[in-house]
Amino acid sequence: MQDPTKPKVLYELAGIPLIGHVLRLARNVGSERTIVIVGFGKEQVIEYISPHYSTVEFVPQAQQLGTGHAMQQTAELLEYYEGDILVLYGDVPLLSDLTINELLEVHRNSEAKATVLSAVYDDPTGYGRIIRFHDKKHLVKIIEERDASPEIKKIKEMNSGIYVFQAEYLYPALAKLEPNNDQKEYYLTDVFAQLIKEYGMSSVAIHRTLDPVEVSGVNTKEQLQDLESIYLHKL
C-alpha cells in the first residue's frame, strides 16, 4: 500500500476503514463474540476499533507465521466454545450479509465440520485453488498459489479464505498443524485436509458465491479504488 507506517486494514473505502466494513458484517450476521487478531500496527488498529465496537476482543499475533498460526492465537479464548466460528479477513470489505448467511446455511444444513466459501475468477492468480473430488461436490484439498503446479494453476475456482468451523473440531486440528511448505508457515487450509482424512469428505462443505467481486481482497491502492467504485455503484 506504499505506506510502511499504516496498517492496510485502516485504509478507507467510502470513508470507512476496511476493518470497519468487516466488523459491521460480523455484527449484522449475529456474531455473539468478535475477536480481532492484530499484528502490524496493532495500536493503531485497536485505537480505531475500540470506540466504534466496544465489545470486540483482541488477540496479538507477535510473529506472522501464517493463517493457521493466527487462528492458533485464539485457542485460549475459544477452545471450549461450543458453536460455529466464522473466519473473516480485515481486507475483504465487500462481503454481503446475504452471502455470509448463505454460507452459514450451507454449513448447518450439511452438518459439516467446516465449510469453505469459494468463487470462480477468470484470473485467480494469487489465490489458493479449490481441488474437488471427481463428483465435483466434495473438497479434496486446497492448494496455495505458491505451492501449486502449472496444472493446478489452471483451475479457476479459488479459495476466498472465508470459512465456518465447528469449534470442537477446529482446535484439535489446529494443534496438529505443521509448517510443511516452502514458506514454513502454518496454513489454516491444512485443517481441511486433516478433517477429510479423519472424518471423510462429507465433513467439509463448499459454498460458491455467484458474485466473485465480494471476496476480492485489497493489496494495492489501485485495487482499493476499484472496489470503492464497485461499492458506490452498488449503493
C-alpha positions in Angstrom: 0.0 0.0 0.0 3.2 2.2 -0.2 3.0 3.4 3.4 5.1 1.3 5.8 3.6 3.2 8.8 -0.1 2.5 8.2 -1.8 -0.9 8.6 -3.6 -1.9 5.5 -6.9 -2.5 7.3 -7.1 1.2 8.2 -7.2 2.4 4.6 -10.7 3.8 3.9 -13.3 2.6 1.4 -16.1 5.1 1.1 -14.9 6.9 4.2 -14.8 3.7 6.4 -11.6 1.8 7.2 -11.6 -1.7 5.6 -11.7 -3.3 9.0 -14.8 -1.3 9.8 -16.7 -2.9 6.9 -15.8 -6.3 8.1 -16.8 -5.6 11.7 -20.1 -4.3 10.6 -20.7 -7.5 8.6 -19.8 -9.6 11.7 -22.3 -7.7 13.7 -25.0 -7.8 11.1 -24.9 -11.6 10.8 -25.3 -12.0 14.5 -21.9 -12.9 15.9 -22.0 -13.5 19.6 -18.4 -12.6 20.0 -16.0 -10.8 17.7 -12.3 -11.4 18.0 -9.7 -9.4 16.0 -6.2 -10.9 15.6 -3.8 -8.0 15.5 -0.2 -7.8 14.3 1.5 -5.0 12.5 0.3 -1.6 13.7 -1.9 -3.2 16.4 -2.0 0.0 18.5 -3.5 2.0 15.6 -6.0 -0.8 14.8 -7.1 -1.1 18.4 -7.4 2.7 18.7 -9.8 2.8 15.7 -11.9 -0.2 16.7 -12.4 0.3 20.4 -14.6 3.4 20.3 -16.7 2.1 17.5 -17.0 -1.6 18.5 -16.6 -1.6 22.3 -17.2 -5.4 22.7 -14.5 -6.5 20.3 -11.8 -8.7 21.8 -8.2 -8.5 20.6 -5.6 -11.2 20.3 -2.0 -10.4 19.4 0.0 -12.4 16.8 3.5 -11.4 17.6 5.0 -13.3 14.7 3.2 -13.6 11.3 3.6 -17.3 10.7 0.6 -17.9 8.5 -3.2 -18.1 8.8 -3.2 -21.3 10.8 -0.8 -19.7 13.3 -3.1 -16.7 13.5 -6.1 -18.9 14.4 -4.0 -20.7 17.0 -3.7 -17.5 18.9 -7.5 -17.6 19.6 -7.3 -21.0 21.3 -7.3 -19.7 24.8 -10.4 -17.7 24.2 -12.4 -20.2 22.1 -11.0 -23.7 22.7 -14.0 -24.6 24.9 -16.6 -22.7 22.9 -19.4 -24.8 21.5 -20.7 -23.3 18.3 -19.6 -22.1 14.9 -16.6 -19.9 14.3 -16.8 -17.6 11.2 -13.4 -16.6 9.9 -13.3 -13.2 8.0 -10.4 -11.1 6.7 -9.8 -7.5 7.5 -9.0 -6.5 3.9 -12.1 -8.0 2.2 -14.7 -5.2 2.6 -17.4 -6.1 0.1 -18.8 -9.3 1.5 -22.6 -9.0 2.0 -24.8 -10.2 4.8 -26.6 -12.3 2.2 -23.5 -14.2 1.1 -22.4 -15.0 4.7 -25.9 -16.0 5.7 -26.0 -18.4 2.7 -22.6 -19.8 3.8 -23.8 -20.4 7.3 -27.0 -22.0 6.0 -25.0 -24.4 3.8 -22.7 -25.2 6.7 -25.5 -26.0 9.1 -27.8 -27.8 6.7 -25.0 -30.1 5.5 -23.9 -30.7 9.1 -20.3 -30.0 8.0 -17.5 -29.7 10.4 -16.1 -26.9 8.2 -17.3 -25.0 5.2 -15.3 -23.0 2.6 -16.5 -20.0 0.6 -15.3 -20.2 -2.9 -15.6 -18.2 -6.1 -14.7 -18.5 -9.8 -12.3 -15.9 -11.3 -11.2 -15.6 -14.9 -7.8 -15.0 -13.5 -7.4 -16.4 -9.9 -3.7 -15.6 -9.8 -2.5 -15.1 -6.2 -5.3 -17.2 -4.7 -5.3 -20.8 -3.4 -7.2 -23.2 -5.7 -10.1 -25.5 -4.7 -9.4 -29.1 -5.7 -12.7 -31.0 -5.9 -13.3 -34.8 -6.0 -14.4 -36.2 -9.3 -18.0 -35.9 -8.2 -17.5 -32.1 -8.2 -19.3 -31.9 -4.9 -16.6 -32.6 -2.3 -13.4 -31.0 -1.4 -10.1 -32.9 -1.8 -7.8 -30.1 -0.6 -6.9 -26.5 -1.1 -3.5 -25.7 -2.7 -2.0 -22.3 -2.2 -0.8 -20.5 -5.3 2.8 -20.5 -4.2 2.7 -24.3 -3.8 0.7 -25.0 -7.0 1.9 -26.8 -10.1 1.2 -25.2 -13.5 -1.7 -27.7 -14.0 -3.3 -26.7 -10.7 -2.9 -23.0 -11.5 -5.3 -23.6 -14.5 -8.1 -24.2 -12.0 -10.4 -21.1 -11.8 -12.2 -21.9 -8.6 -10.4 -20.0 -5.9 -10.4 -20.2 -2.1 -11.7 -17.0 -0.6 -10.2 -17.6 2.8 -13.7 -17.2 4.3 -14.6 -20.2 6.4 -17.0 -21.6 9.0 -15.8 -24.2 11.5 -17.4 -26.1 14.3 -15.2 -25.1 17.2 -14.9 -28.6 18.7 -13.2 -29.9 15.6 -11.2 -26.8 14.7 -8.9 -26.5 17.7 -7.7 -30.1 17.8 -6.9 -29.8 14.1 -5.0 -26.5 14.7 -2.9 -28.2 17.3 -1.7 -30.7 14.7 -0.6 -28.2 12.1 2.9 -28.4 10.7 4.8 -25.8 8.5 5.3 -28.3 5.7 5.7 -25.8 2.9 8.3 -23.6 1.3 7.2 -20.6 3.4 7.5 -22.5 6.7 4.1 -21.2 7.6 1.1 -22.8 9.4 -1.7 -22.9 6.8 -5.3 -22.8 8.0 -6.2 -24.6 4.8 -4.4 -27.7 6.1 -7.2 -28.1 8.7 -9.5 -29.2 5.9 -7.2 -32.0 4.8 -7.0 -33.1 8.4 -10.8 -33.2 8.8 -11.3 -35.0 5.5 -8.6 -37.6 6.5 -10.2 -38.2 9.9 -13.9 -37.8 9.2 -14.3 -38.2 5.4 -15.2 -35.9 2.5 -18.6 -35.1 3.8 -17.1 -33.4 6.8 -16.2 -30.4 4.6 -18.7 -28.4 2.5 -18.2 -25.8 -0.2 -20.4 -22.9 -0.9 -19.6 -21.0 -4.2 -20.7 -17.4 -4.3 -22.1 -16.1 -7.5 -20.6 -12.7 -7.0 -16.9 -13.2 -7.0 -16.1 -9.5 -6.5 -17.4 -9.8 -2.9 -14.4 -11.9 -1.9 -11.8 -9.6 -3.5 -9.1 -8.5 -1.1 -7.1 -5.3 -1.2 -3.4 -5.4 -1.7 -2.8 -2.2 -3.7 -4.2 1.3 -3.8 -5.5 0.6 -7.3 -7.4 -2.4 -6.1 -8.8 -0.2 -3.3 -10.0 2.3 -5.8 -11.6 -0.4 -8.0 -13.5 -1.9 -5.0 -14.6 1.6 -3.9 -16.1 2.2 -7.3 -18.0 -1.1 -7.2 -19.2 -0.4 -3.7 -20.5 3.0 -4.5 -22.2 1.7 -7.7 -24.0 -1.0 -5.7 -25.2 1.7 -3.2 
